[in-house]
Structure formats: structure tokens, C-alpha cells
Amino acid sequence: MKTKHLAIAAAALVVSGSAAVAADINATYTDRASFLAAIGASVDFDFESSALSGTASSGAASSIDFGDFAVGSSPAAVKVLGVPAIGASNTTPGGANYMYLDTDIAFTGAVTTFTFDSTLTAFGFNYTSLAPGAGAATITVGSIVTIVPSGSSGFFGFTSDGFASFAFDSSDDSAVGFDDLAWAEAGAVSDVPAPAAAPLLLLGLGGLAALRRRG
């Protein structure tokens, strides 16, 4: 399920054009609260409304379209499960579903590409059961490759000037859980209603006019 959280800002609303889609990673985060505070406005996505696909031991798909974004992997590894599997699980409070990247081949990971309909400036996710053996899981955006910290569970996020896709390489980890995605779209505006600023602007202009008349 997708929800939008828009940060309140006192600054004027800014309308921007399309952002470049060839930027590198600017900063990384391992704390969700810090990431969300840094990006301000976010789109949140869990997998509670996504159709289940595959099982804990079979049925990996080469790609699944989730609406605003698609996930494709090589070899095939994309699943949506509603039960825990080999340490991976849902992280949404009261939820069940999560995306499970599982090649169904022991000690064989996948390169998974996330492709979005919009240009993003940030992306973050909760992960479970990320434990590559000989290598390290990485995310590639533009020309930058960054290591995702391993662990039974955690959060990883990054910011960039603008991107529409990135690749996650799980190295030799054949089964990783993804859930509670959060991202920021380029050109997103705050939830301060534009009409609410108009009376303040008119009041200021009226005051200036009065001062000129008195002078």
C-alpha cells in the first residue's frame, strides 16, 4: 500500500522541471528516522496490497510491476510472501506481506533492478535476513557503488540529485526480505496550501501601500 507524507515548510512553494537521471549517491543512512527527517516529504510503500507471488522455496519471478515502480532480477528472484521465510519477514506493524528476493538456488544471489515511473532524490527500505557470505551486498546508482550493511534486520537509505533506477546486488545471499519502502520524488512540494499564503502576501503589500501614501 502506498501513502504520501509531505513535510510542512514555511518557505515558498517551488515548482521544478524534470531532474537529471544520472546522479550519484550523495549520502547514506542506516537509521530510518534520520533518513525521513533528511528527505522531508516521502512516499511510503508496504506490500500489504500486493498480490502474493511464489513460495518460500519456489516460484521466483524475473520481474513484478508494483504500479509506481517495477522490480526485475537476474536470475529470477522476485517474490511477495505473506509468511516468514529463512529469517526474512514483514516489518510493517500489524502487516504480513513483504518482498522476498530469493533465487531458489543455494548461495546464489541476484542483481535486482528497481525502476520508477518518477525521478527520485532518495530511497530507503527495511531489510531482513541480509547475510552474504563471501561478498557484500551493494547498491549502485549512477557510477557509485555503496555497501549495504549486513545483518538479520536493519534499514538502509540513500539520497541523490536524481535517479529513476538503481541496482541491488545481494552477492551470494540467495534470500533477502524488503519491506516498508520510502522515497522522495524530485520536485515534490510541501503540504502548505498555496491559498493560505495569499492573505499574508496581500496583507504585506497593503501595508507597504499605506506607508507610501503616508509618506
Secondary structure, DSSP 8 states (H G I E B T S, - for coil): -EEEE----SS---------S---EEEEES-HHHHHHHH-SEEEE-STTS--B--SSS--BSEEE-SSEEEEEES--EEEESS-BTTB---STT---EEEEE-SSTT---EEEEEEEEEEEEEEEEEEEE--SSS--EEEETTEEEE---EEEEEEEEEEEEEEEEEEE-TT--EEEEEEEEEEETT---S--HHHHHHHHHHHHHHHHHHHHH-
